[in-house]
Every structure is written in structure tokens, then in C-alpha cells.
Amino acid sequence: MEDLNTPTAASAAQTSTAEQPRRFRKEKVGVVVSNKMNKSITISVEKKVKDNMYHKFIKSSRKFMAHDEENTCNVGDRVRIVETRPLSKNKCWRLVEVIERAK
């Protein structure tokens, strides 16, 4: 067993914690609902939830605001967003890619 009080063991322990990869960020896929803001889009993400009593699947949706740096998205596009640091009061998601363009 190594003693962490020795200088070599302590420095090795610090470097191993510093080199650990960043935690996985949440990703969501949704449809663009609004792009009227500058460098911002609103995305609607749908999920299916099973009802406890009737065992029936119900669609529920939630809106997220995301940062779109190049203003590339249009209404109806299917996009992937990823969690990021808070960019404003409501924006803490960032656009990663446009999966499918609206027809």
C-alpha cells in the first residue's frame, strides 16, 4: 500500500483526478418550434410516458431554448441539442447538429 503523504504519491493522485474525462452531457432530439430570436431557437421534445392505471402510452412534450450560433435552423427542422453552461436566463442548451431539414 502506498502512503498518500509522500510527495510522489500525492502528485500522482492529483494528476489522475485532473486527467479524468468530463462527465457525459445530456443530449436531446426535438423539432424546432420557433427561430424568431437572434442566435436562439425553441425546440419541442416529445416523450412517451406510460399511464400507471390504464397502461396506455401518452405523449408529453417539453420546450427548451437552445443557442444557434449561425442561425441555421428553420421551423420544422429535427435537431440534436446538448447541455451546456447557462448562456442566459432560459438558455442552457446548445445546438449540435441539424438531423433533418423541414420539407
ABEGO torsion letter per residue (X at the ends): XBBAABAAAAAAAAAAAAABBBBBBBBBBBBBABAABBGBBBBBBBBBBBBAAAGBBBBBBBBBBBBBAAGABBBGBBBBBBBBBBABAABABBBABBABBBX
